[in-house]
Amino acid sequence: MLRAQQDRMVDPDGTVRLKRVFYTLRPALALRWMRLHDGAMPPMDMTTLMAACDLTNSETQAIYDLIEQKKKLTEATGSGGVSAQLVDLVNDEVDAARMYLDQNQTRKSGPVCHDQASALNLKYARLAGA
């Protein structure tokens, strides 16, 4: 989900849609939550999620600055800049997830991992819809 949103974050004309930044940032924080909390389901509330993700003060401030920036823009004019710090945060979580998957590939067979991922996705979709 994170990679798909990351690929869509920048429009063909080079503008960055802030709404899409949040669609990328939230899964990155969810990955971090799961990494730090032994795979536990991350909370939906962004403030709660941020509080337990071991963010630096400057990362937290960059997210709050982004939230304030988003509040000032309309949907049609929802473009703006994203700090390099938040781009690094997202990329770091993608790298950490990739390392985790690479390390665990040798322990589990592909179909088993796929079945587990599908079950987790279904569980998350049901929880999100509740």
N, CA, C and O atoms as a GROMACS GRO file, in nm:
protein
  520
    1MET      N    1   0.083  -0.118   0.000
    1MET     CA    2   0.000   0.000   0.000
    1MET      C    3   0.088   0.125   0.000
    1MET      O    4   0.063   0.220  -0.074
    2LEU      N    5   0.190   0.124   0.083
    2LEU     CA    6   0.279   0.240   0.091
    2LEU      C    7   0.348   0.266  -0.042
    2LEU      O    8   0.353   0.380  -0.088
    3ARG      N    9   0.400   0.161  -0.104
    3ARG     CA   10   0.471   0.179  -0.230
    3ARG      C   11   0.378   0.232  -0.340
    3ARG      O   12   0.418   0.317  -0.419
    4ALA      N   13   0.255   0.182  -0.344
    4ALA     CA   14   0.160   0.229  -0.445
    4ALA      C   15   0.130   0.377  -0.426
    4ALA      O   16   0.126   0.453  -0.523
    5GLN      N   17   0.110   0.420  -0.301
    5GLN     CA   18   0.083   0.561  -0.274
    5GLN      C   19   0.206   0.646  -0.301
    5GLN      O   20   0.196   0.759  -0.350
    6GLN      N   21   0.322   0.593  -0.268
    6GLN     CA   22   0.446   0.667  -0.292
    6GLN      C   23   0.464   0.693  -0.441
    6GLN      O   24   0.508   0.801  -0.481
    7ASP      N   25   0.430   0.596  -0.523
    7ASP     CA   26   0.442   0.612  -0.669
    7ASP      C   27   0.344   0.715  -0.722
    7ASP      O   28   0.370   0.776  -0.826
    8ARG      N   29   0.231   0.736  -0.654
    8ARG     CA   30   0.129   0.830  -0.699
    8ARG      C   31   0.140   0.969  -0.636
    8ARG      O   32   0.062   1.059  -0.669
    9MET      N   33   0.236   0.988  -0.547
    9MET     CA   34   0.244   1.111  -0.470
    9MET      C   35   0.271   1.234  -0.557
    9MET      O   36   0.218   1.342  -0.531
   10VAL      N   37   0.352   1.218  -0.660
   10VAL     CA   38   0.388   1.331  -0.746
   10VAL      C   39   0.308   1.321  -0.875
   10VAL      O   40   0.311   1.219  -0.943
   11ASP      N   41   0.237   1.429  -0.908
   11ASP     CA   42   0.159   1.435  -1.032
   11ASP      C   43   0.254   1.442  -1.152
   11ASP      O   44   0.371   1.475  -1.137
   12PRO      N   45   0.202   1.410  -1.271
   12PRO     CA   46   0.287   1.417  -1.392
   12PRO      C   47   0.351   1.555  -1.414
   12PRO      O   48   0.459   1.565  -1.473
   13ASP      N   49   0.285   1.660  -1.366
   13ASP     CA   50   0.343   1.794  -1.383
   13ASP      C   51   0.445   1.829  -1.275
   13ASP      O   52   0.498   1.940  -1.273
   14GLY      N   53   0.472   1.734  -1.185
   14GLY     CA   54   0.574   1.754  -1.081
   14GLY      C   55   0.521   1.807  -0.949
   14GLY      O   56   0.597   1.819  -0.854
   15THR      N   57   0.392   1.839  -0.941
   15THR     CA   58   0.337   1.888  -0.814
   15THR      C   59   0.311   1.772  -0.719
   15THR      O   60   0.283   1.659  -0.760
   16VAL      N   61   0.322   1.803  -0.591
   16VAL     CA   62   0.300   1.704  -0.487
   16VAL      C   63   0.165   1.731  -0.422
   16VAL      O   64   0.143   1.840  -0.369
   17ARG      N   65   0.076   1.634  -0.425
   17ARG     CA   66  -0.054   1.646  -0.359
   17ARG      C   67  -0.038   1.608  -0.213
   17ARG      O   68  -0.001   1.494  -0.182
   18LEU      N   69  -0.066   1.702  -0.124
   18LEU     CA   70  -0.046   1.676   0.019
   18LEU      C   71  -0.132   1.562   0.070
   18LEU      O   72  -0.089   1.487   0.158
   19LYS      N   73  -0.251   1.546   0.016
   19LYS     CA   74  -0.336   1.436   0.058
   19LYS      C   75  -0.265   1.303   0.032
   19LYS      O   76  -0.271   1.211   0.113
   20ARG      N   77  -0.198   1.294  -0.082
   20ARG     CA   78  -0.124   1.172  -0.115
   20ARG      C   79  -0.002   1.154  -0.026
   20ARG      O   80   0.040   1.042  -0.001
   21VAL      N   81   0.054   1.264   0.021
   21VAL     CA   82   0.166   1.254   0.115
   21VAL      C   83   0.119   1.183   0.241
   21VAL      O   84   0.188   1.096   0.294
   22PHE      N   85  -0.001   1.219   0.290
   22PHE     CA   86  -0.055   1.154   0.408
   22PHE      C   87  -0.088   1.007   0.380
   22PHE      O   88  -0.074   0.922   0.468
   23TYR      N   89  -0.131   0.978   0.257
   23TYR     CA   90  -0.158   0.839   0.219
   23TYR      C   91  -0.030   0.757   0.217
   23TYR      O   92  -0.035   0.634   0.227
   24THR      N   93   0.084   0.822   0.205
   24THR     CA   94   0.213   0.755   0.210
   24THR      C   95   0.269   0.753   0.352
   24THR      O   96   0.325   0.653   0.397
   25LEU      N   97   0.253   0.863   0.422
   25LEU     CA   98   0.307   0.876   0.557
   25LEU      C   99   0.239   0.782   0.655
   25LEU      O  100   0.307   0.720   0.738
   26ARG      N  101   0.109   0.769   0.648
   26ARG     CA  102   0.036   0.684   0.742
   26ARG      C  103   0.082   0.538   0.736
   26ARG      O  104   0.110   0.479   0.841
   27PRO      N  105   0.092   0.477   0.616
   27PRO     CA  106   0.142   0.339   0.613
   27PRO      C  107   0.287   0.326   0.661
   27PRO      O  108   0.324   0.225   0.720
   28ALA      N  109   0.368   0.429   0.636
   28ALA     CA  110   0.506   0.425   0.685
   28ALA      C  111   0.508   0.422   0.838
   28ALA      O  112   0.583   0.346   0.899
   29LEU      N  113   0.424   0.506   0.898
   29LEU     CA  114   0.416   0.505   1.045
   29LEU      C  115   0.356   0.374   1.096
   29LEU      O  116   0.395   0.325   1.202
   30ALA      N  117   0.262   0.318   1.022
   30ALA     CA  118   0.203   0.190   1.062
   30ALA      C  119   0.310   0.080   1.057
   30ALA      O  120   0.314  -0.007   1.145
   31LEU      N  121   0.395   0.083   0.956
   31LEU     CA  122   0.505  -0.014   0.949
   31LEU      C  123   0.598   0.002   1.069
   31LEU      O  124   0.640  -0.096   1.130
   32ARG      N  125   0.628   0.127   1.100
   32ARG     CA  126   0.716   0.152   1.215
   32ARG      C  127   0.650   0.102   1.344
   32ARG      O  128   0.716   0.038   1.426
   33TRP      N  129   0.522   0.131   1.361
   33TRP     CA  130   0.448   0.083   1.479
   33TRP      C  131   0.460  -0.069   1.490
   33TRP      O  132   0.495  -0.121   1.596
   34MET      N  133   0.432  -0.138   1.381
   34MET     CA  134   0.436  -0.284   1.384
   34MET      C  135   0.577  -0.335   1.413
   34MET      O  136   0.593  -0.435   1.483
   35ARG      N  137   0.679  -0.267   1.361
   35ARG     CA  138   0.817  -0.306   1.386
   35ARG      C  139   0.852  -0.287   1.534
   35ARG      O  140   0.920  -0.370   1.594
   36LEU      N  141   0.807  -0.177   1.591
   36LEU     CA  142   0.840  -0.146   1.731
   36LEU      C  143   0.752  -0.220   1.832
   36LEU      O  144   0.788  -0.231   1.949
   37HIS      N  145   0.637  -0.269   1.788
   37HIS     CA  146   0.541  -0.333   1.879
   37HIS      C  147   0.511  -0.477   1.839
   37HIS      O  148   0.398  -0.523   1.850
   38ASP      N  149   0.614  -0.546   1.792
   38ASP     CA  150   0.606  -0.689   1.760
   38ASP      C  151   0.487  -0.726   1.673
   38ASP      O  152   0.418  -0.825   1.699
   39GLY      N  153   0.463  -0.648   1.571
   39GLY     CA  154   0.359  -0.680   1.474
   39GLY      C  155   0.218  -0.645   1.516
   39GLY      O  156   0.122  -0.680   1.448
   40ALA      N  157   0.203  -0.576   1.630
   40ALA     CA  158   0.069  -0.539   1.677
   40ALA      C  159   0.002  -0.447   1.577
   40ALA      O  160   0.068  -0.370   1.507
   41MET      N  161  -0.131  -0.455   1.571
   41MET     CA  162  -0.209  -0.372   1.480
   41MET      C  163  -0.195  -0.224   1.521
   41MET      O  164  -0.221  -0.191   1.637
   42PRO      N  165  -0.155  -0.138   1.429
   42PRO     CA  166  -0.138   0.004   1.464
   42PRO      C  167  -0.273   0.073   1.484
   42PRO      O  168  -0.373   0.032   1.425
   43PRO      N  169  -0.275   0.176   1.567
   43PRO     CA  170  -0.399   0.251   1.587
   43PRO      C  171  -0.434   0.333   1.464
   43PRO      O  172  -0.347   0.370   1.385
   44MET      N  173  -0.562   0.361   1.447
   44MET     CA  174  -0.607   0.442   1.333
   44MET      C  175  -0.582   0.591   1.357
   44MET      O  176  -0.555   0.665   1.263
   45ASP      N  177  -0.589   0.633   1.482
   45ASP     CA  178  -0.571   0.773   1.517
   45ASP      C  179  -0.426   0.815   1.494
   45ASP      O  180  -0.334   0.756   1.552
   46MET      N  181  -0.406   0.916   1.412
   46MET     CA  182  -0.271   0.960   1.375
   46MET      C  183  -0.190   1.008   1.496
   46MET      O  184  -0.071   0.980   1.505
   47THR      N  185  -0.254   1.079   1.587
   47THR     CA  186  -0.182   1.130   1.704
   47THR      C  187  -0.133   1.016   1.792
   47THR      O  188  -0.019   1.018   1.838
   48THR      N  189  -0.217   0.916   1.814
   48THR     CA  190  -0.178   0.800   1.893
   48THR      C  191  -0.067   0.723   1.822
   48THR      O  192   0.029   0.679   1.884
   49LEU      N  193  -0.082   0.708   1.693
   49LEU     CA  194   0.019   0.638   1.613
   49LEU      C  195   0.154   0.709   1.623
   49LEU      O  196   0.256   0.645   1.648
   50MET      N  197   0.153   0.839   1.605
   50MET     CA  198   0.277   0.917   1.611
   50MET      C  199   0.343   0.908   1.748
   50MET      O  200   0.465   0.898   1.758
   51ALA      N  201   0.262   0.911   1.853
   51ALA     CA  202   0.314   0.915   1.990
   51ALA      C  203   0.396   0.791   2.024
   51ALA      O  204   0.488   0.798   2.105
   52ALA      N  205   0.363   0.677   1.964
   52ALA     CA  206   0.432   0.553   1.999
   52ALA      C  207   0.522   0.502   1.888
   52ALA      O  208   0.556   0.384   1.884
   53CYS      N  209   0.561   0.590   1.797
   53CYS     CA  210   0.647   0.550   1.686
   53CYS      C  211   0.791   0.595   1.701
   53CYS      O  212   0.870   0.588   1.606
   54ASP      N  213   0.827   0.641   1.819
   54ASP     CA  214   0.965   0.679   1.847
   54ASP      C  215   1.018   0.780   1.746
   54ASP      O  216   1.130   0.768   1.696
   55LEU      N  217   0.935   0.880   1.717
   55LEU     CA  218   0.975   0.987   1.626
   55LEU      C  219   1.060   1.089   1.699
   55LEU      O  220   1.044   1.111   1.819
   56THR      N  221   1.150   1.151   1.626
   56THR     CA  222   1.226   1.260   1.686
   56THR      C  223   1.134   1.381   1.697
   56THR      O  224   1.028   1.386   1.634
   57ASN      N  225   1.174   1.478   1.778
   57ASN     CA  226   1.095   1.601   1.790
   57ASN      C  227   1.083   1.670   1.655
   57ASN      O  228   0.977   1.725   1.622
   58SER      N  229   1.190   1.669   1.577
   58SER     CA  230   1.184   1.738   1.448
   58SER      C  231   1.096   1.662   1.348
   58SER      O  232   1.031   1.726   1.265
   59GLU      N  233   1.091   1.529   1.354
   59GLU     CA  234   0.999   1.453   1.268
   59GLU      C  235   0.855   1.482   1.305
   59GLU      O  236   0.770   1.503   1.219
   60THR      N  237   0.828   1.483   1.436
   60THR     CA  238   0.693   1.513   1.483
   60THR      C  239   0.652   1.653   1.439
   60THR      O  240   0.540   1.673   1.391
   61GLN      N  241   0.741   1.750   1.455
   61GLN     CA  242   0.710   1.887   1.415
   61GLN      C  243   0.688   1.896   1.264
   61GLN      O  244   0.600   1.969   1.219
   62ALA      N  245   0.766   1.824   1.186
   62ALA     CA  246   0.749   1.826   1.040
   62ALA      C  247   0.612   1.771   1.001
   62ALA      O  248   0.550   1.821   0.906
   63ILE      N  249   0.563   1.670   1.072
   63ILE     CA  250   0.430   1.616   1.044
   63ILE      C  251   0.324   1.718   1.082
   63ILE      O  252   0.230   1.741   1.006
   64TYR      N  253   0.337   1.780   1.199
   64TYR     CA  254   0.240   1.882   1.240
   64TYR      C  255   0.242   2.002   1.144
   64TYR      O  256   0.138   2.059   1.115
   65ASP      N  257   0.360   2.039   1.095
   65ASP     CA  258   0.369   2.147   0.997
   65ASP      C  259   0.297   2.109   0.868
   65ASP      O  260   0.230   2.192   0.807
   66LEU      N  261   0.310   1.984   0.828
   66LEU     CA  262   0.242   1.934   0.708
   66LEU      C  263   0.090   1.936   0.728
   66LEU      O  264   0.016   1.971   0.636
   67ILE      N  265   0.045   1.899   0.847
   67ILE     CA  266  -0.098   1.902   0.879
   67ILE      C  267  -0.150   2.046   0.868
   67ILE      O  268  -0.257   2.070   0.811
   68GLU      N  269  -0.076   2.140   0.924
   68GLU     CA  270  -0.117   2.281   0.916
   68GLU      C  271  -0.118   2.330   0.772
   68GLU      O  272  -0.208   2.404   0.732
   69GLN      N  273  -0.020   2.290   0.694
   69GLN     CA  274  -0.013   2.328   0.554
   69GLN      C  275  -0.136   2.272   0.480
   69GLN      O  276  -0.196   2.341   0.398
   70LYS      N  277  -0.172   2.149   0.508
   70LYS     CA  278  -0.287   2.085   0.442
   70LYS      C  279  -0.417   2.156   0.477
   70LYS      O  280  -0.505   2.169   0.392
   71LYS      N  281  -0.429   2.203   0.601
   71LYS     CA  282  -0.551   2.273   0.643
   71LYS      C  283  -0.573   2.401   0.564
   71LYS      O  284  -0.687   2.443   0.545
   72LYS      N  285  -0.466   2.463   0.517
   72LYS     CA  286  -0.476   2.591   0.447
   72LYS      C  287  -0.506   2.575   0.299
   72LYS      O  288  -0.533   2.674   0.231
   73LEU      N  289  -0.501   2.453   0.248
   73LEU     CA  290  -0.520   2.430   0.106
   73LEU      C  291  -0.655   2.365   0.079
   73LEU      O  292  -0.706   2.290   0.162
   74THR      N  293  -0.710   2.393  -0.037
   74THR     CA  294  -0.833   2.324  -0.079
   74THR      C  295  -0.793   2.197  -0.152
   74THR      O  296  -0.676   2.175  -0.182
   75GLU      N  297  -0.893   2.113  -0.180
   75GLU     CA  298  -0.866   1.988  -0.252
   75GLU      C  299  -0.807   2.017  -0.390
   75GLU      O  300  -0.715   1.948  -0.434
   76ALA      N  301  -0.860   2.118  -0.456
   76ALA     CA  302  -0.815   2.151  -0.592
   76ALA      C  303  -0.674   2.210  -0.592
   76ALA      O  304  -0.599   2.191  -0.688
   77THR      N  305  -0.638   2.280  -0.486
   77THR     CA  306  -0.505   2.341  -0.479
   77THR      C  307  -0.421   2.274  -0.372
   77THR      O  308  -0.338   2.338  -0.308
   78GLY      N  309  -0.442   2.146  -0.354
   78GLY     CA  310  -0.377   2.073  -0.245
   78GLY      C  311  -0.236   2.031  -0.270
   78GLY      O  312  -0.197   1.919  -0.237
   79SER      N  313  -0.156   2.120  -0.329
   79SER     CA  314  -0.017   2.083  -0.351
   79SER      C  315   0.074   2.170  -0.266
   79SER      O  316   0.040   2.282  -0.228
   80GLY      N  317   0.188   2.115  -0.237
   80GLY     CA  318   0.283   2.188  -0.156
   80GLY      C  319   0.413   2.111  -0.147
   80GLY      O  320   0.434   2.015  -0.222
   81GLY      N  321   0.498   2.151  -0.058
   81GLY     CA  322   0.627   2.086  -0.043
   81GLY      C  323   0.627   1.987   0.073
   81GLY      O  324   0.549   1.997   0.167
   82VAL      N  325   0.716   1.892   0.064
   82VAL     CA  326   0.734   1.793   0.169
   82VAL      C  327   0.879   1.799   0.213
   82VAL      O  328   0.970   1.801   0.131
   83SER      N  329   0.899   1.803   0.343
   83SER     CA  330   1.036   1.812   0.393
   83SER      C  331   1.114   1.686   0.360
   83SER      O  332   1.060   1.576   0.355
   84ALA      N  333   1.242   1.705   0.336
   84ALA     CA  334   1.331   1.592   0.307
   84ALA      C  335   1.332   1.494   0.424
   84ALA      O  336   1.352   1.374   0.406
   85GLN      N  337   1.310   1.547   0.544
   85GLN     CA  338   1.309   1.463   0.664
   85GLN      C  339   1.196   1.361   0.658
   85GLN      O  340   1.214   1.245   0.696
   86LEU      N  341   1.078   1.403   0.611
   86LEU     CA  342   0.965   1.310   0.601
   86LEU      C  343   0.984   1.212   0.486
   86LEU      O  344   0.944   1.096   0.496
   87VAL      N  345   1.045   1.257   0.379
   87VAL     CA  346   1.078   1.166   0.269
   87VAL      C  347   1.174   1.059   0.320
   87VAL      O  348   1.158   0.941   0.289
   88ASP      N  349   1.273   1.100   0.398
   88ASP     CA  350   1.369   1.005   0.456
   88ASP      C  351   1.299   0.908   0.552
   88ASP      O  352   1.330   0.789   0.552
   89LEU      N  353   1.206   0.959   0.631
   89LEU     CA  354   1.131   0.874   0.725
   89LEU      C  355   1.057   0.764   0.649
   89LEU      O  356   1.064   0.647   0.687
   90VAL      N  357   0.988   0.801   0.543
   90VAL     CA  358   0.915   0.703   0.463
   90VAL      C  359   1.012   0.603   0.400
   90VAL      O  360   0.990   0.482   0.407
   91ASN      N  361   1.118   0.653   0.339
   91ASN     CA  362   1.215   0.564   0.275
   91ASN      C  363   1.282   0.471   0.374
   91ASN      O  364   1.308   0.355   0.342
   92ASP      N  365   1.311   0.519   0.494
   92ASP     CA  366   1.371   0.435   0.597
   92ASP      C  367   1.278   0.319   0.635
   92ASP      O  368   1.324   0.207   0.655
   93GLU      N  369   1.148   0.348   0.644
   93GLU     CA  370   1.054   0.241   0.679
   93GLU      C  371   1.036   0.142   0.565
   93GLU      O  372   1.019   0.022   0.589
   94VAL      N  373   1.040   0.190   0.441
   94VAL     CA  374   1.036   0.099   0.326
   94VAL      C  375   1.157   0.006   0.331
   94VAL      O  376   1.145  -0.114   0.311
   95ASP      N  377   1.275   0.063   0.357
   95ASP     CA  378   1.397  -0.016   0.365
   95ASP      C  379   1.392  -0.117   0.479
   95ASP      O  380   1.432  -0.232   0.462
   96ALA      N  381   1.342  -0.075   0.595
   96ALA     CA  382   1.332  -0.165   0.710
   96ALA      C  383   1.236  -0.280   0.681
   96ALA      O  384   1.263  -0.394   0.717
   97ALA      N  385   1.125  -0.249   0.616
   97ALA     CA  386   1.028  -0.354   0.582
   97ALA      C  387   1.088  -0.450   0.480
   97ALA      O  388   1.068  -0.571   0.489
   98ARG      N  389   1.159  -0.396   0.384
   98ARG     CA  390   1.222  -0.481   0.282
   98ARG      C  391   1.326  -0.574   0.346
   98ARG      O  392   1.333  -0.692   0.313
   99MET      N  393   1.406  -0.520   0.438
   99MET     CA  394   1.505  -0.603   0.508
   99MET      C  395   1.437  -0.714   0.587
   99MET      O  396   1.480  -0.829   0.585
  100TYR      N  397   1.329  -0.677   0.658
  100TYR     CA  398   1.256  -0.776   0.737
  100TYR      C  399   1.203  -0.888   0.646
  100TYR      O  400   1.216  -1.006   0.679
  101LEU      N  401   1.144  -0.850   0.534
  101LEU     CA  402   1.090  -0.949   0.442
  101LEU      C  403   1.200  -1.036   0.383
  101LEU      O  404   1.184  -1.158   0.370
  102ASP      N  405   1.312  -0.976   0.348
  102ASP     CA  406   1.424  -1.052   0.294
  102ASP      C  407   1.478  -1.152   0.396
  102ASP      O  408   1.509  -1.266   0.360
  103GLN      N  409   1.488  -1.111   0.521
  103GLN     CA  410   1.540  -1.200   0.626
  103GLN      C  411   1.443  -1.314   0.655
  103GLN      O  412   1.486  -1.424   0.689
  104ASN      N  413   1.315  -1.288   0.642
  104ASN     CA  414   1.216  -1.389   0.675
  104ASN      C  415   1.174  -1.474   0.556
  104ASN      O  416   1.101  -1.571   0.573
  105GLN      N  417   1.220  -1.441   0.438
  105GLN     CA  418   1.190  -1.522   0.320
  105GLN      C  419   1.249  -1.662   0.334
  105GLN      O  420   1.189  -1.760   0.289
  106THR      N  421   1.366  -1.672   0.396
  106THR     CA  422   1.431  -1.802   0.408
  106THR      C  423   1.360  -1.892   0.508
  106THR      O  424   1.372  -2.015   0.500
  107ARG      N  425   1.287  -1.834   0.600
  107ARG     CA  426   1.220  -1.914   0.702
  107ARG      C  427   1.082  -1.961   0.660
  107ARG      O  428   1.034  -2.063   0.710
  108LYS      N  429   1.018  -1.890   0.570
  108LYS     CA  430   0.882  -1.922   0.531
  108LYS      C  431   0.873  -1.937   0.380
  108LYS      O  432   0.943  -1.868   0.305
  109SER      N  433   0.790  -2.026   0.338
  109SER     CA  434   0.774  -2.044   0.194
  109SER      C  435   0.683  -1.935   0.138
  109SER      O  436   0.604  -1.876   0.213
  110GLY      N  437   0.694  -1.907   0.010
  110GLY     CA  438   0.616  -1.803  -0.055
  110GLY      C  439   0.466  -1.817  -0.035
  110GLY      O  440   0.403  -1.721   0.009
  111PRO      N  441   0.405  -1.935  -0.064
  111PRO     CA  442   0.260  -1.947  -0.048
  111PRO      C  443   0.213  -1.922   0.095
  111PRO      O  444   0.106  -1.865   0.116
  112VAL      N  445   0.291  -1.966   0.193
  112VAL     CA  446   0.252  -1.944   0.332
  112VAL      C  447   0.253  -1.795   0.362
  112VAL      O  448   0.159  -1.743   0.424
  113CYS      N  449   0.358  -1.725   0.320
  113CYS     CA  450   0.365  -1.580   0.341
  113CYS      C  451   0.249  -1.511   0.271
  113CYS      O  452   0.187  -1.420   0.328
  114HIS      N  453   0.218  -1.553   0.150
  114HIS     CA  454   0.108  -1.492   0.076
  114HIS      C  455  -0.023  -1.514   0.149
  114HIS      O  456  -0.104  -1.422   0.160
  115ASP      N  457  -0.046  -1.636   0.198
  115ASP     CA  458  -0.170  -1.665   0.271
  115ASP      C  459  -0.179  -1.582   0.399
  115ASP      O  460  -0.287  -1.531   0.432
  116GLN      N  461  -0.068  -1.568   0.470
  116GLN     CA  462  -0.068  -1.488   0.593
  116GLN      C  463  -0.091  -1.341   0.562
  116GLN      O  464  -0.165  -1.273   0.633
  117ALA      N  465  -0.029  -1.292   0.455
  117ALA     CA  466  -0.048  -1.152   0.417
  117ALA      C  467  -0.193  -1.128   0.375
  117ALA      O  468  -0.251  -1.024   0.408
  118SER      N  469  -0.252  -1.221   0.303
  118SER     CA  470  -0.391  -1.207   0.262
  118SER      C  471  -0.484  -1.207   0.382
  118SER      O  472  -0.579  -1.128   0.388
  119ALA      N  473  -0.458  -1.293   0.479
  119ALA     CA  474  -0.540  -1.298   0.600
  119ALA      C  475  -0.528  -1.169   0.679
  119ALA      O  476  -0.627  -1.117   0.729
  120LEU      N  477  -0.405  -1.116   0.690
  120LEU     CA  478  -0.384  -0.990   0.762
  120LEU      C  479  -0.453  -0.875   0.689
  120LEU      O  480  -0.514  -0.789   0.753
  121ASN      N  481  -0.444  -0.873   0.557
  121ASN     CA  482  -0.510  -0.768   0.479
  121ASN      C  483  -0.660  -0.773   0.498
  121ASN      O  484  -0.723  -0.669   0.515
  122LEU      N  485  -0.719  -0.893   0.496
  122LEU     CA  486  -0.862  -0.909   0.517
  122LEU      C  487  -0.903  -0.862   0.657
  122LEU      O  488  -1.004  -0.793   0.672
  123LYS      N  489  -0.824  -0.898   0.757
  123LYS     CA  490  -0.851  -0.856   0.894
  123LYS      C  491  -0.846  -0.703   0.905
  123LYS      O  492  -0.934  -0.643   0.967
  124TYR      N  493  -0.744  -0.642   0.844
  124TYR     CA  494  -0.731  -0.497   0.849
  124TYR      C  495  -0.846  -0.429   0.778
  124TYR      O  496  -0.899  -0.329   0.826
  125ALA      N  497  -0.885  -0.483   0.663
  125ALA     CA  498  -0.996  -0.424   0.586
  125ALA      C  499  -1.126  -0.430   0.667
  125ALA      O  500  -1.206  -0.336   0.665
  126ARG      N  501  -1.147  -0.540   0.737
  126ARG     CA  502  -1.268  -0.553   0.819
  126ARG      C  503  -1.265  -0.454   0.935
  126ARG      O  504  -1.366  -0.392   0.966
  127LEU      N  505  -1.149  -0.438   0.998
  127LEU     CA  506  -1.136  -0.345   1.110
  127LEU      C  507  -1.155  -0.200   1.062
  127LEU      O  508  -1.220  -0.120   1.129
  128ALA      N  509  -1.098  -0.170   0.947
  128ALA     CA  510  -1.109  -0.034   0.894
  128ALA      C  511  -1.253   0.000   0.855
  128ALA      O  512  -1.295   0.115   0.864
  129GLY      N  513  -1.328  -0.102   0.813
  129GLY     CA  514  -1.466  -0.079   0.773
  129GLY      C  515  -1.562  -0.074   0.889
  129GLY      O  516  -1.677  -0.033   0.874
  130ALA      N  517  -1.516  -0.116   1.006
  130ALA     CA  518  -1.604  -0.119   1.125
  130ALA      C  519  -1.625   0.017   1.184
  130ALA      O  520  -1.696   0.032   1.284
   0.00000   0.00000   0.00000
